[in-house]
Amino acid sequence: MNVFRLTGDLSHLAAIIILLLKIWKSRSCAGISGKSQILFAVVFTTRYLDLLTSFISLYNTSMKLIYIGCAYATVYLIYVKFRATYDGNHDSFRVEFLVVPVGGLAVLINHNFSLMEILWTFSIYLESVAILPQLFMISKTGEAETITTHYLFCLGLYRALYLLNWIWRYYFEGFLDMIAIFAGLVQTVLYCDFFYLYVTKGGKDRKKVMLP
Amino acid sequence: CHRTRAKDEL
């Protein structure tokens, strides 16, 4: 565990909590892509199956349980509790165009051809593109609430910090996982355009951030 | 390059 890993995990946790609280407090999931949130629930479920087979640490187990729990709670709020506020018409990204190629890639390129390893690889690849329905939705409506941009910033920052963590681990532990690094790079690059807008147009007294 | 993943990462 190094400082980049820890701050990355905390940034990820902050993003998840921010989104849950935003929906809960406003009693609305307007502007939030339910499809992205379902993909994240699938990502956590397929990645953390090792909860059943191995114990790493109390930190590891509890964070995994919190991530999974919050992901399903978010999906529940969007599709059940506040379903009336869900903007399905604007959430029109075709997720099969992500899930099918990502599934094929996980079968082809993985560390070990076993069910658990393929599911883990699938979750890594899927996470890298899971935000696309959300970004697509924002580009379609042309705006995002400030709190939604904070969510996206924390979520993007998390993977960028993990990249620094992997550089650290390469230098100090000689550890290099090309699958995670490749997917992490793709994931971070997808947020770059958003990072730029967040820094230049966010904050101040703007209520909303417009995206092209 | 390791043919494995970091099992401690989230």
Boltz contact constraints between the chains, C-beta under 6 A:
constraints:
  - contact:
      token1: [A, 9]
      token2: [B, 10]
      max_distance: 6.0
  - contact:
      token1: [A, 56]
      token2: [B, 8]
      max_distance: 6.0
  - contact:
      token1: [A, 63]
      token2: [B, 10]
      max_distance: 6.0
  - contact:
      token1: [A, 111]
      token2: [B, 3]
      max_distance: 6.0
  - contact:
      token1: [A, 111]
      token2: [B, 4]
      max_distance: 6.0
  - contact:
      token1: [A, 111]
      token2: [B, 5]
      max_distance: 6.0
  - contact:
      token1: [A, 176]
      token2: [B, 1]
      max_distance: 6.0
  - contact:
      token1: [A, 176]
      token2: [B, 2]
      max_distance: 6.0
  - contact:
      token1: [A, 177]
      token2: [B, 5]
      max_distance: 6.0
  - contact:
      token1: [A, 177]
      token2: [B, 6]
      max_distance: 6.0
  - contact:
      token1: [A, 178]
      token2: [B, 1]
      max_distance: 6.0
